[in-house]
Amino acid sequence: SSRGKERKSRKSIFGNNPGRLSPGESATLAKASGKGPFDVMRQTWEDPCSPYNSPASLSAIIRTPKCYHISSLNENAAKRLCRRYSQKLIQHTTCQLLRTYPAATRIDSSNPHPLIFWLHGVQLVALNYQTDDLPLQLNAAMFEANGGCGYVLKPPVMWDKNCSMYQQFCPLERDLDNKEPAIYSLTIVSGQNVCPSNSTGSPCIEIDVLGMPLDSCHFRTKPIHRNTLNPMWNEQFLFRVHFEDLVFLRFAVVENNSSAVTAQRIIPLKALKRGYRHVQLHNLHNEALEISSLFINSRRMEESPSGNTLPASTLFSMGEKKAAVTHKVTIHGVPGPEPFTVFNVSGGTTAAQLLHQLLATTKDTESCAADYFLMEEKSFISKEKSECRKPPFQRVIGPEEGLVQLLNSWFPEEGYVGRIIFKTREENLNERNVFQEAKEDAAISSEDDSFFVQVHDVSPEQPRTVIKAPRFSTAQDVIQQTLCKAKYSYSILSNPNPSDYVLLEEVTKEPANKKSSTSKPSQRILSDQECVFQAQSKWKGAGKFILKLKEQVQAARDDKRKGISFTSELKKLTKSSKQYRGFISPPLQVLPDSPQSKDERSACSLTFSDITE
């Protein structure tokens, strides 16, 4: 039938009807005897000299001869092409437009994930705009970086012949040998009003890294119970990225009890600036929430290639484009009114080039570049106030050392802050001598001006502690340092005031005779302003300091006073009774020369017996 002939003549659903003329083609077709226009066109397509007859070209399969023709595929057909002909599909989209749309089976108007199609160079990914889901939010983030104009340039690996991985890039590959990924550090510090509709929820943050399958990962913070106004997380996550051009970060605020997403935001990884930033959150309809944000800290750490491995960022991008990217470097100690100066450098700028640029800005014609140098300084950060502060680490930066690589090698997570200082040779020599003298003086003074003291009975969790204190420290100073070291104890938290405590000195003197038993230890309470070092130096035997509450000491004093008063009264009573007994006995003796009469003796004896009773 005629309908069957039309089906046979329709070679592909992706191309135009061969029986009709394409726009731009000439109206005259050379007809051969017994051959239709389609047969002539088929001969031209099947010509061995034709570029579309190449077995490595996908255009021979979908039959799209003109560059302005657009092939429309549903998502299932596009996914099959992505899985089977990954590199061929990327090669085809370098000179042809391709469009994909949701499958007809999506009766709920859901959307396919557009990222897999973007990774294969598909220019147009149609979505259902009536459904606010993750693919639609990802599509908005894709075109948000350039103001939503609707056009985004493909990554260079898909179209630039000067790229190292051109026509070798396979997005679905899970093993990239000899390619070192970039390491990203992301810290979720805090949030501000993360759940506008619920003020008593328990929010947690879910971070999704969306990219090629090798780079995709998922993280989740701990929940903060019943605090959506200003939750604090302070959690750090590290992840590796090979293909940075098409990677997105998704932040989702999730209610821990119901697992419901209350706010979200998707941003391209390339648009994420280094350092501390506030990320404004959006609702589920992708509308901005004015007072909801996340406070984060992000930084990119340079790859550390070893052996035959190469950084993945250089393989997936153009060398000229990477060198053209400008970076800002802060130099301290430059002559001028400001304490530091900011310079713009490229990815390949060395220390010698920056030094020449710096001397040109200072307008010092008499100076020579050999008289100056750049120094790297790392200042260590002490986590506790009582911790001894370490001296900064300094080294001279080599003339051929790259500055961007130096900045990316700093790891503030290890507890230090780095900076670059502009120095002169003479200044460095003087500082070395001063530093050496100061170091020697500090060593001598540290040995002479400090001492170690051990305090007992600090808390049930910490029976004793040893602290290093200056020699002029008073009892209150030692008590304050002791409480700082035991600040997480429950007993200390209930009484955190140092003025509520006293130091009890307990010294056991050595016995004069070795055969005699050990002597009883003597105790006394140090006054608040008494020097502990002087008290410790007066010990002639074993001694220790005990931390006591003033209430406990006062109660012990009261009990002791009561015991002393009771003992003294008892002694007086027993002594008086002995005296009474000794005084009664003499009247019972009969003296010959006694002038007393019998009546007086009997009266006297009765009187004392009454008293004793």
Buried (B, 14 or more C-beta within 10 A) or exposed (E): EEEEEEEEBEEEEBBBEBEEEBEEEEEEEEEEEEEBBBEBBBEEBEEEEBEBEEEEBBBBBBBBBEEEBEBBBBBBBBBEBBEEBBBBBBBBBBEBBBBBBBBEEBEEEBBBBBBBBBBBBBBEBBBBEEBBBBBBBBBBBBEBEEEEEEEBEBBBBBBBEEBBBBBEBBBEBEEBEEBBBBBBBBBBBBBBBBBBEBEEBBBBBBBBBBBBEBBBBEBBBEBBEEBBEEBEBEBEBEBBBBBBBBBBBBBBBBBBEEEEBBBBBBBBBEEBEBEEBEBBBBBBEBEEBEEBBBBBBBBBBBBEBEEEEBBBBBBBBBEEEBEEEEBEBEBBBBEEEEEBBEBEBBBEBBBBBBBEBBBEEBEEEEEEEEBBBBBBBBBBEEEEEEEEEEEEEBEEBEEEBBBBBBBBEBBBEEEBEBBBBBBBEEEBEEEEEEEEEEEEEEEEEEEEEEBEBEBEBBBEEBEBBEBEBEEEBBBBBBBBBBBBBBEEBEEBEEEEEBEEBBBBBBBBBEEEEEEEEEEEBEEEBBEBEBBBBEBBEEEEEEBBBBBBEEEEBEEEEEEEEEEEEEEEEEEEEEEEEEEEEEEBEEBEEEEEEEEEEEEEBEEEEEEBEEEEE
